[in-house]
Amino acid sequence: MPALVLASTSRYRRDLLARFGLPFDTARPEVDETPAPGEPADALAARLGRAKALAIAVSCDDDTWVIGSDQAAEIDGHLLGKPGGRAAAIAQLQAMRGKRVRFHTSVALAHADGRVFEALDLTTVAMRALDDDEIERYAEAEQPYDCAGSFKAEGLGITLFDAIESRDPTALIGLPLIATATLLRRAGFRLP
């Protein structure tokens, strides 16, 4: 089988990819994640996932594939980034309460020879009409400051939702494994 590299240092993506039982390395891609002016969330996620995979693939040998992934969240057409701290997380959660938030999660599988296979997942989260006390308790309990949307769906964040609409439940965590498995098989990896 070819070698595999995950172009990410995210523990969430690393843990998800490990579910396949394939050996892989990780590498930090040097990619500017600044959105282009007016860039929609889906285009941003796709561009960054591809850029991350290609940034690492160009320095790999001929028998290596690189996975890049990114996620962009939007509410009412406005991008939501990672909050980075408590106050920003609380503000994001307050802005999202009672609304539907769309998460676009990309995955790109790139080879040093320039081949790139890609997929994009859309997950919509219906947030509960949270009061300020619930938001503050959640932010304190889980400290989701490195997560787009300021919550961890795989943890206590699930209590913030009325519903999740998705083709792939792992996409919301950061790597759509159904699409990733499809791309890996296409590249010659053997999965069950």
Buried (B, 14 or more C-beta within 10 A) or exposed (E): EBBBBBBBEBEBBBEBBEEBEBEBEBBEBEBEBEBEEEBBBBBBBBBBBBBBBBBBBEEBEEEBBBBBBBBBBBBEEEBBBBBEEBEBBBEBBBBBBEEBBBBBBBBBBBBBEEEBBBBBBBBEBBBBEBEEEBBBEBBEEBBBBBBBBBBBBBEBBEEBBEEBEBEBBBBBBBBBBBBBBBBBEEBEBEEE
